[in-house]
């Protein structure tokens, strides 16, 4: 069960200076029901409730050769886990705040843009006494990006680099007291990333066959310390733990095209190698668990004034579930088809229906758990 509510409003002119404020509240409830003892070692049922709310602001200003942006946000999170067969576990809470400053230097009639960024974050964890963890942490992470138009408006080279930090989530820290065991001793992930690529975009083509197309290619590399991964304990359970060092290198290719005035084609292909670089000799150089080498997707969308029909195809390559890369814990590749139909009888009404896993494939996720077969969802949206 999930409910998300948000509000956003702003002031000013986007071309000179503008201030925006936003507020949000989110509640999510997950139930793990194994009263028939089909998954875990012992029968049981647990309910996890995650509540979060917060606010943010975004100020931007544009000068002839510079653009500034300052962002700030605060968030409170609470996590409650109940287990019907035993007891209620104490509530866990987290307060976080972050601020970011970005300054874009624009030169040569916007042909070259250099964008340094600085992000500062503060977090206070107040967990129950049985976890032996309540701490306060802060970090300052620098980042930078650059864009160079080789053919203005059509072909550009771009790249970025920086440092990031990720806190363990409540799911990683506390699990669900069922198939996922918690690990309250997890440390923050710290990453150094770099990427570079080319982007080609051609729009407004005067043709009955093709109206626009684009291709993006990116090569990336990430070095991670204390990477958080879910490790298989047994056939039925797993837990999150830190791996001291890892690296991810890869290539990504995306393409899009608008054809026949009523169709859109999109595609994405990612090839990556995520390696264990810890100091343990018999793990070093192995593939990281749950990180497929090859992933891809494609979509065809047919549309008209009254709505659209979209077919999505996704491919996830095989992956290992353990650090030893053992054959019994290898999951084969998975394929999924999704069909979505959208009807818009009026500008303010949208009716959508979706059929997921249209081929009714018996597939597993990257952690080895069975995914649902063919399923149907629907929604109605009204704008006022």
N, C-alpha and C positions, 0 to 999 in steps of 0.2 A: 504494500500500500504506500503510495507516495502522493504528497501534496506540495506544490510549489507556488508561492505567491510573491510577486515583486512589483515595484513601482519605480518610475524613473521620470524626472523632469529636468529641464535645463533653461538657461538664460543666455542671451547674447547672440552674436552673429558668428557662424562657423568660419567665415572668411577672415575675421580679426581676432576676437576673443570670445570664449564660451565657457560656461560653468555648468556641469551636470551633476545631479545628485541621484542616488539610487538607494533603495531599501529592499530587503528580501527576507523571507522566512520559508523554511523548508522542513518538512517532517517526513520521515521514511520509516516504515515498519517492515521488518523481514521476519518470517516465521520458518524455522527449521523443524519439521515434524518427522520424527523417525520412531514413532511409538510402536511400530511393527518390527523394529530392529532390522531394517533392510540395508542400512548404510553403515551406521556406527557399530562399535563393539557392544554397547548397551542401549536399550530403548530409552527414548526421551524426546522432549519437545522444548524448544527454546524460542523466545520472541525477543528480537533486538529492535529498539527504537532509537533513531538518530534524529535529534532536533538541532537545527542551526538557524541563526538569524544574524543580520548585520546590516551595515550601511557602507556606502562608498561615495567618493566624489572624484570628479575629473575636470581639471582646468586646462584649457589649451589657449594658446595665443600665437598669432602669426605675424611675423615681420617680413620685410622684403627678402631677406636672405636667411632667415631662421624661423623655426617653428618650435615652440616650447610646449611641453605637456607635463603636468603634475597630477599624479593619482594617489589616493589614500583610501584605505578601507579598514574596517574593524569587523570582527566576527566572533560570535560565541557559539560553541558546540557542546551538546550534551548527549551522552550515550547511556542508555539503560538496557540491561540484559536481564531477562527473567527466565527461569528454568522451572517448568511446572512440576517436574518430578523431585526437585530438591528445595531450592530456595531462591529468593531474589538477590541478585548481586548489586553492590553499591553503584551509584551513578558516577560516571566519569565526566569531567568537563575540561574544556580547552578554550582559552581566549587568545586570539591572534590579531595582530595589527601589522600593516605593511604600508610603505610609501615608496613611490617611484618617481624619478625625474628623468625626462627624456629631452634632448636638445638636438634638433635636426639642422645641420648646416647645409644650405642649398646653394650650389654654385653652377656657373656656366648654363644659365637659362634652364635650370632644373635637370640638367643632364647628369649631374653628380650630386648624390645626397649621402652625407656621412652622419650617422646617428649614434652617439654615445648614450648609454643608459646607466642608471644607478638605482638599485632596489634595496631597501632596508626593511627588515622584518623582525618582529618580536613575537614570542609565543610563551604563554604560561600554561603549563599542564597541571591540573589539580586532580590527581587520580586517587582512588581509594587506597587505604593503608595496606591492603593485602597484595597490591601490585608492587609495592616498594619503589614507586616512581612518582615524583612530583618535582618538576624542575622548570626553570626559566631560561630561555635561550634567545639569542639575537644574532643577526647576521647582516652583512652588507655585501651585495653581489654586483660586480661591474659587468656590463655587457656592451657590445657595439655592433653596428650593422652598417653596410655600405651598399649603394646601388649606383651603377654606371650604365647609362643608356648608350649602347653602341649604334643603334638606329632608333632615334627618339620615337617613342610611342609604339615600337614594334619589337625590338630586340634589346635585352638588357642583361648585364652580368650582376650578380648579387651575392652577398656573403654575410656571415655573422659569426661572432664568437662570444663566449661569456662563461660565467659561473652561475650555477643554480644550486638550490638546497631544497630538499623535500622531506617533510616530516612524515613519520609513519602514520597511517590512517588508523581509525578505531578498529576496523576489521582486522588489520594486521596486528594491532596491539592486543586485542581481546578475543578475536575469533568469534565463533558462534556457540561455543561449548558443545559442538556436535562434530561435524566432519572437519572443521577448521579450528585448530587450537591457537590460542593467543600467545604472544611473546612480548611481555611488557618491557623487556630489556632492549628492545630495538633502538638503534641509533639512527640519526638523520642521514639520508643519502646526500652526498656532495658530488657534483658533476662539473666537468669542464667540457664544453661543447664547441664545435666549429663546423661550419658548413659553407659550401659555395656552389653556385649553379648558374645556369642560363635560362632565360625565359623568352619565348617567342609568342607574340600575340598579334593576330590580324583580325580586325573587326570591320564591319560595314562593307563587306564584299557585295558588289552589285551583280548577283548571279542567282538564277532560280534553283541551282543545285546546292551551293554552299554559301552561307552568309558570314560565317566567322570560324576561326579555329585557333587553337593555342597548344603549345607544348612547353613543359617545364622539366628540367633535369637538375637534380641536386645530388651532390656527394657529401656525406656527413661522417663525422667521427666524434664519439663521446667517451671520455674516461670517467669512470664512476668509482667512488670510494664508498664503502659500506652499503653497497647495493642491496635492496630489500627484495627477496624472492620467496615464493612459497615452495617449500620442500616437502616431498612425499614422505610421510612417516610409515605408512602401511598401505594396503590396498584401499583403505577407506578414509584415512585421515591425513592431514597435512598441517604444516605450521610455517610461519614466516620467520626468516632469519637473515642476518647480515652476512654478506660475502665481502671480504676486505677490499677486493679490487676487481674490476671488470672493464672491458672495453667493447664498444659497439661501433662497427664501421659498416657503411653500406651506400647504396645508390637508390634513388627514387625517381621514377618517371611518371608524369601525369600528362594527359592529353584530353582535349575537348573539341567539339565541333558542333555547329548548328547547321542543319541541312534541310532542304526542301521546305523551308519556312515554317515547318510544324514538327520538327524533330531535333532532339539534342542527344549527342553521344558523349560519354565521358569514360575515362579509364585511368587506372592507377596500378603501378607495379613497384614493389619494394623488395630489394634484395639486401639482406643484412646478415652480418656474422657477429653474434654476441658471444664473447669469449670470457671464460673464467681466468682471471689473472691473479688469483690469490697465491699465497706462498705454499699451499699444500701441493706437493709434487704430483700426486695421483689425480688431482682435479685440474691443475693448471693447463690451460689450452683447450679444455673441453667446452662444449657449447653450454650456455646458460639454460637452465630449465625454463620451459614455457615461452621460449623465444624462437619462433619459426624462422627459417632462412628466407623463405619466399612467401610473400603475400600479394594478392592482387584483387582487383575489383573492376567491374564494368557495368554500365547502365545505359539503357535506351529509353528515352522519354518521348512520347508522342503527345502533342497538346493542341488545343484549339480554344476558342473563346469560352466554351462551357466547362473545360477541365482538362485532365491529363491522365494518361496511363503510363506507368514506369515499370520496367523490368530491371532488377538489380541482380548481379551475379557476384559472388565473393568466393575467393579461394584462399585457404590457409594451409601452408605446407606442414609437413610433419615436424614434430618437435619431441624432445626428451622431457621427462618429468623429474629427473634426478640429476644431481651434479656428476655422477659417475658415468652418465650417458649409457646406461645399461639397456639392452635390447628389450627385456620384458616391460620396461616403462617407456617405450617409444610409442607415440600416437601418430597414426598415419594421416595423410592430408585430408582436408575436409572441404566440401563444396556446398554452397547454400544459394537458393534462388528465392527472390522475394518479388511479389507483384503488388503494386499500389495503384489504386484508382482514386482520383480526386474530382469532385463535381462542385462547380461554383455557379449555382443558379442566379445569384446576385453578388454584388461586390462585397457585401457584408456577411455572407453565409458561405461556409466551406464544409462539405461533407466528404469524408475520406474513409476508405476501406483498404485493409492491407492483409495479404496472405503471406506469411513467413514460412520459410522452408517448404516452398510449393511442391518440391519433388518428394516430400515426406522422407528425407534421408535420415538414417539412424547414425547421427554424428555425435562427436564429443567435443567439448571445449578444450583449450590448451592445457587445462588441469586434469583432463581425463574424465570429467563428469558428463553423463548423457545430456544432450540438449533436447528440447521438446521437438516433437514431430511437427506435422503441418498444423499451423495455428492461424487464427483469424482475429483481427482487431478492427475497431471502427471508432470514428470520432466525428463530432459536429462542432464547428467553431462559429461564433457569432461576434462580430465587431460592432461596437457602438461608441 
